[in-house]
C-alpha cells in the first residue's frame, strides 16, 4: 500500500521521467492534461515534487540545476558517510579510500 501511495518504486533512469513532469504539474497545474493518471491517489504522499516545485518557484532555480545540486549533495553525503564508517571501524586512510572507491 505504501508503494502504491508513493507512485511506485522510482529509482535510476526513470527518476527524471517521473519527477520532472510531476514538478512541472505543481508549477503549472494545467500541464500535461492528457497524461494524468485517472486515479489521483498515486503519488499524493510523495512530497518531493511539491518541495522541489516550491524551491523552483521561490528561489528561481531551474529544474536541471536543482537536480544537479541534489545529486552532488547526495554524492558528498555518501562519500562522507563511507569515510566516517570506515574510520569508525579503525581502517587506515588508504583503506577508507578503498571503501569509497568500492562504493563508486
HELIX and SHEET records of a PDB file:
HELIX    1   1 UNK A    2  UNK A    5  1                                   4    
HELIX    2   2 UNK A   12  UNK A   14  5                                   3    
HELIX    3   3 UNK A   15  UNK A   27  1                                  13    
HELIX    4   4 UNK A   48  UNK A   59  1                                  12    
HELIX    5   5 UNK A   63  UNK A   88  1                                  26    
HELIX    6   6 UNK A   93  UNK A  103  1                                  11    
END                                                                             
